[in-house]
């Protein structure tokens, strides 16, 4: 035995064997008896609750809540629990971990590139990802006729599935006339109407857009833009601020 112990390798083997024996004794005489004898509780139902409610309910039941992944699910409000593991009604030991999965709300999709496309092509592109064509504004521009030159949301923007995306379609360049279009940006709608009337021009489409920084009925943009030469009676389309969440177009 003495010669056996003189070899370092044999000493390591004995240490490992001794450690394993000690571990087995601890498991068999302390940990397992404690686990077997520890009280059990029934897992409460937390599916449908908010994350905060679920954590509180599980802690009150002497369980350990673990908030896991967030999953988009249109059937559950954003921030609510959609899955729990273990399931409600299961009998588990006190202190057991319960994993909860949180809803991210309705699924989001990425807005495709619509600029440079026709309305028909844009409609197909949007339908492929679950979106729809929204308000179509036909506006004069130097872009080719019937081609989209602007879109409500930039390509790559994440929005809820089923939403609409507005676009601006070119109707070409307005024929040049003798009257200079006045600068209307920043003025009120009433002021714009008066300025246009002085030059024998008219208000065309009034496109209302939400704004939280400017007063309602403030001109944001105009078509044709200032300095363009037009004829008497030409209509000028306006983009005007409004409050609220609704976007509308008034055609005069």
Order of alpha helices (4+ residues) and beta strands (2+ residues): alpha-alpha-alpha-beta-alpha-beta-beta-beta-beta-beta-alpha-beta-beta-beta-beta-beta-alpha-beta-beta-beta-beta-beta
